[in-house]
Amino acid sequence: MTKGIKKAIFPAAGLGTRFLPATKASPKEMMPIVDKPMIQYGVEEALSCHLNEIVIITGKHKRSIEDHFDYSYELEAQLKKSGKKQLINEINRLNRINIAYIRQGYALGLGHAIFRAKPFVKDEPFAVILSDDIIPPEETLLKDMLALYKEMKCPILALEKVSMSEIHRYGVIDGVKEHDKVFRINNLIEKPDAKNAPSDMAIIGRYILTPDIFDILEKARPGRGGEVQLTDAIRSLLKTRQVYGFLYSGKRYDAGDKFGYLKATVDFALKNPELSKVFRPYLLEVVKRFRG
């Protein structure tokens, strides 16, 4: 269904400052949502779309990400002794996938992180997944974007309507509706204030990009916040090729934000059949207590 796209990039070299002190020495991407680190949800999403070649851009204090997707012989031996075969299958389920790790070196922004993947991607189109944007497994956002790429052969950005009070946190597009959920993008602005925002359609953490973005990123200078901004590079790309946005209307959790992280944890816990048996009554108790 998506012949030609096999690779997914996971930028994971950020400092995770919104979760300090928890992320001082531990990666934000390894923070658990119920019983899986948030990056695993993204990896499973990629695999469900047949993106079987994955590169994770890492940095200092990120070694636990590599360990997570590797074998743990001591743990497996202990679980065998305890007869916990189901847990063995669960921890080994992702060990056989192709994952490459590239160090970013310096936290110079999303654009710089993606540029570091150039030797891995070469001249192929690829997906970018920001693992702190959690999309529930039942949603089809990435599959829909890949299908749109197959039709358009152009970069595709995931979009979501956000409130103007939150618009300053996102890259925002100026675009024209082509059909259904598809928008032809004319311009992008990184983190505008509400007065200067061209629309309420924000770019969220799923991208399908083409390899010509690397030429732009290689020459890019730091923009807002002193970082190489992917939004700026895509704006430059608009001079030579069309870029489209796909408007997503399903559920998304910004797990890079404390409130979004808590919402994801609660909702995913309630979807767990065993856990929800005890967790749902507890939540009802909490609500009752706060109501007085």
C-alpha positions as CSV (number, residue, x, y, z in Angstrom):
1,M,0.0,0.0,0.0
2,T,2.9,2.4,0.6
3,K,5.6,1.0,-1.7
4,G,8.6,3.3,-1.7
5,I,8.4,4.4,2.0
6,K,10.1,2.0,4.4
7,K,11.9,4.3,6.8
8,A,10.8,6.2,9.9
9,I,12.9,8.7,11.8
10,F,12.3,9.2,15.6
11,P,14.0,12.4,16.9
12,A,14.8,11.7,20.5
13,A,17.7,13.9,21.5
14,G,15.8,16.7,23.2
15,L,16.5,17.7,26.8
16,G,12.9,17.1,28.0
17,T,13.0,20.2,30.1
18,R,9.3,20.3,30.7
19,F,9.6,17.1,32.8
20,L,12.6,18.1,34.9
21,P,13.8,16.8,37.3
22,A,12.6,13.4,36.1
23,T,14.4,13.8,32.8
24,K,17.7,15.1,34.2
25,A,19.4,11.7,33.5
26,S,16.5,9.7,32.0
27,P,15.1,10.2,28.5
28,K,11.6,11.7,28.2
29,E,10.9,9.2,25.5
30,M,11.3,6.4,28.1
31,M,8.7,7.8,30.4
32,P,6.0,5.1,30.7
33,I,2.4,5.4,29.7
34,V,0.9,2.6,31.8
35,D,3.3,-0.2,30.9
36,K,5.1,1.0,27.8
37,P,7.6,3.9,27.3
38,M,6.1,6.5,25.0
39,I,8.6,5.9,22.2
40,Q,7.3,2.3,21.9
41,Y,3.8,3.5,21.0
42,G,5.4,5.4,18.1
43,V,7.5,2.4,17.0
44,E,4.5,0.1,17.0
45,E,2.6,2.7,15.0
46,A,5.4,2.7,12.4
47,L,5.5,-1.1,12.2
48,S,1.7,-1.3,11.7
49,C,2.3,0.9,8.6
50,H,5.0,-1.4,7.3
51,L,7.8,1.1,8.1
52,N,10.3,-1.5,9.1
53,E,13.5,0.4,9.0
54,I,13.8,2.8,11.9
55,V,16.4,5.3,12.9
56,I,16.3,7.0,16.4
57,I,18.3,10.2,16.8
58,T,19.7,10.1,20.3
59,G,21.9,12.2,22.5
60,K,23.5,12.2,26.0
61,H,21.7,10.1,28.6
62,K,19.7,8.3,26.0
63,R,21.3,4.9,26.2
64,S,18.3,3.3,27.9
65,I,16.4,3.7,24.6
66,E,18.8,1.4,22.9
67,D,18.7,-1.0,25.8
68,H,14.9,-1.1,25.7
69,F,14.8,-2.4,22.1
70,D,17.6,-4.9,22.7
71,Y,17.6,-8.4,24.3
72,S,17.9,-8.6,28.1
73,Y,19.2,-12.2,28.6
74,E,19.3,-11.9,32.4
75,L,15.7,-10.7,32.6
76,E,14.6,-13.4,30.1
77,A,16.3,-16.1,32.2
78,Q,14.6,-14.9,35.3
79,L,11.2,-14.8,33.7
80,K,11.7,-18.3,32.3
81,K,12.4,-19.5,35.9
82,S,9.2,-17.9,37.0
83,G,7.2,-19.4,34.1
84,K,6.2,-16.0,32.8
85,K,6.1,-16.9,29.1
86,Q,3.7,-14.1,28.2
87,L,6.0,-11.5,29.6
88,I,8.9,-13.0,27.7
89,N,7.0,-12.7,24.4
90,E,6.0,-9.1,25.3
91,I,9.5,-7.9,26.0
92,N,11.0,-9.7,22.9
93,R,8.3,-8.7,20.5
94,L,10.2,-5.7,19.1
95,N,13.8,-7.1,19.4
96,R,14.0,-8.3,15.8
97,I,13.2,-5.0,14.0
98,N,15.8,-3.0,12.2
99,I,16.7,0.0,14.4
100,A,19.7,2.3,13.8
101,Y,20.9,4.9,16.3
102,I,22.5,8.2,15.4
103,R,23.8,10.7,17.9
104,Q,22.8,14.3,17.4
105,G,25.7,15.5,19.5
106,Y,24.2,19.0,20.1
107,A,20.5,19.7,20.7
108,L,20.2,22.1,17.8
109,G,16.6,21.6,17.0
110,L,14.2,19.3,15.1
111,G,15.6,20.2,11.7
112,H,19.1,19.4,12.7
113,A,18.1,16.1,14.2
114,I,16.4,15.1,11.0
115,F,19.4,16.2,9.0
116,R,21.6,13.8,11.0
117,A,19.5,10.9,9.5
118,K,20.6,11.7,5.9
119,P,23.2,8.8,5.7
120,F,20.5,6.4,6.7
121,V,17.7,7.8,4.5
122,K,19.8,8.6,1.4
123,D,17.5,9.3,-1.5
124,E,14.3,7.8,-0.2
125,P,11.1,9.4,1.1
126,F,10.6,8.9,4.8
127,A,8.3,9.4,7.8
128,V,9.1,11.4,10.9
129,I,7.3,10.5,14.1
130,L,7.6,12.6,17.2
131,S,7.1,10.1,20.0
132,D,5.6,12.5,22.5
133,D,2.7,13.0,20.2
134,I,0.8,9.9,21.1
135,I,-1.8,8.6,18.6
136,P,-4.0,5.7,19.9
137,P,-3.4,2.4,18.0
138,E,-6.9,2.3,16.7
139,E,-6.4,5.6,14.8
140,T,-5.2,5.6,11.1
141,L,-3.5,9.0,10.8
142,L,-0.1,7.7,9.6
143,K,-1.7,5.2,7.3
144,D,-3.9,7.9,5.8
145,M,-0.8,10.2,5.3
146,L,1.1,7.4,3.6
147,A,-1.8,6.7,1.3
148,L,-2.0,10.4,0.4
149,Y,1.8,10.5,-0.3
150,K,1.3,7.5,-2.7
151,E,-1.3,9.6,-4.6
152,M,0.5,13.0,-4.5
153,K,4.2,12.1,-4.3
154,C,4.7,15.3,-2.2
155,P,5.6,15.9,1.4
156,I,2.6,15.5,3.8
157,L,2.3,17.2,7.2
158,A,-0.2,16.1,9.8
159,L,-2.5,19.0,10.9
160,E,-4.9,19.5,13.8
161,K,-7.2,22.4,14.6
162,V,-6.1,23.9,17.9
163,S,-7.5,26.8,20.0
164,M,-6.0,30.2,19.4
165,S,-4.9,30.3,23.0
166,E,-2.6,27.4,22.3
167,I,-1.5,28.4,18.7
168,H,1.8,29.9,19.9
169,R,3.1,26.4,20.7
170,Y,2.9,25.1,17.2
171,G,4.0,25.6,13.6
172,V,0.9,26.9,11.8
173,I,0.0,26.7,8.1
174,D,-1.6,29.1,5.6
175,G,-3.3,26.7,3.2
176,V,-6.2,26.1,0.8
177,K,-8.5,23.2,1.1
178,E,-8.2,20.8,-1.9
179,H,-10.7,18.2,-0.9
180,D,-12.0,16.5,2.2
181,K,-9.1,16.7,4.8
182,V,-6.4,17.7,2.3
183,F,-4.9,21.2,2.2
184,R,-2.4,22.7,-0.2
185,I,0.1,24.6,1.9
186,N,1.1,28.1,0.8
187,N,3.1,29.1,3.9
188,L,4.1,28.1,7.4
189,I,4.9,30.1,10.5
190,E,6.7,28.8,13.5
191,K,4.9,29.5,16.8
192,P,3.0,32.7,15.9
193,D,1.0,34.6,18.4
194,A,-2.7,34.5,18.0
195,K,-2.8,37.9,16.2
196,N,-0.3,36.8,13.5
197,A,-1.5,33.1,13.1
198,P,-2.6,32.5,9.5
199,S,-5.1,29.8,10.6
200,D,-6.0,27.5,13.5
201,M,-4.4,24.5,11.8
202,A,-1.2,23.4,13.6
203,I,1.4,21.0,12.5
204,I,1.5,18.0,14.8
205,G,4.1,15.2,15.2
206,R,3.7,13.2,12.0
207,Y,5.4,14.0,8.7
208,I,6.1,12.4,5.3
209,L,9.1,14.1,3.8
210,T,11.2,13.8,0.7
211,P,15.0,13.6,0.6
212,D,15.3,17.1,-1.0
213,I,14.7,18.5,2.5
214,F,18.3,17.5,3.4
215,D,19.8,20.0,0.9
216,I,17.8,22.8,2.7
217,L,18.6,21.6,6.2
218,E,22.3,21.3,5.4
219,K,22.4,25.1,4.6
220,A,19.9,26.1,7.2
221,R,20.8,28.7,9.9
222,P,19.4,28.6,13.4
223,G,16.0,30.3,13.6
224,R,13.6,30.7,16.5
225,G,15.1,29.7,19.8
226,G,18.6,29.4,18.2
227,E,17.6,26.1,16.7
228,V,17.4,24.7,13.2
229,Q,13.6,24.7,12.7
230,L,12.0,22.1,10.4
231,T,9.2,24.5,9.8
232,D,11.6,27.0,8.2
233,A,13.1,24.3,6.0
234,I,9.7,23.2,4.8
235,R,8.8,26.8,4.0
236,S,11.9,26.9,1.8
237,L,10.9,23.7,0.2
238,L,7.7,25.3,-0.9
239,K,9.7,27.3,-3.4
240,T,10.5,24.2,-5.4
241,R,7.7,21.7,-4.7
242,Q,4.1,21.5,-3.4
243,V,3.5,20.4,0.2
244,Y,0.2,19.1,1.5
245,G,-1.4,18.9,4.9
246,F,-3.7,16.2,6.1
247,L,-6.2,17.4,8.7
248,Y,-6.5,14.9,11.6
249,S,-9.7,14.9,13.6
250,G,-9.0,11.9,15.9
251,K,-7.5,11.7,19.4
252,R,-4.0,12.9,20.1
253,Y,-2.1,13.3,23.3
254,D,0.7,15.8,23.7
255,A,2.6,13.7,26.1
256,G,5.5,16.2,26.1
257,D,3.3,18.3,28.3
258,K,2.5,17.2,31.9
259,F,-1.3,17.6,31.5
260,G,-1.3,15.8,28.1
261,Y,0.9,13.0,29.6
262,L,-1.5,12.5,32.5
263,K,-4.5,12.4,30.1
264,A,-2.8,9.7,28.0
265,T,-1.9,7.7,31.1
266,V,-5.5,7.8,32.4
267,D,-7.1,7.0,29.0
268,F,-4.7,4.2,28.2
269,A,-5.2,2.7,31.7
270,L,-8.9,2.7,31.2
271,K,-8.5,0.8,27.9
272,N,-6.6,-1.9,29.7
273,P,-9.2,-4.6,30.5
274,E,-7.4,-5.9,33.7
275,L,-6.3,-2.5,35.0
276,S,-9.5,-0.7,34.3
277,K,-11.4,-3.1,36.7
278,V,-9.7,-1.5,39.7
279,F,-8.7,1.9,38.2
280,R,-12.2,3.0,37.0
281,P,-13.7,2.6,40.5
282,Y,-10.7,4.4,42.0
283,L,-11.2,7.4,39.6
284,L,-14.9,7.5,40.5
285,E,-13.9,7.6,44.2
286,V,-11.5,10.5,43.5
287,V,-14.2,12.5,41.6
288,K,-16.7,11.9,44.4
289,R,-14.1,13.1,47.0
290,F,-13.4,16.3,45.1
291,R,-17.1,17.0,44.7
292,G,-17.3,16.9,48.4
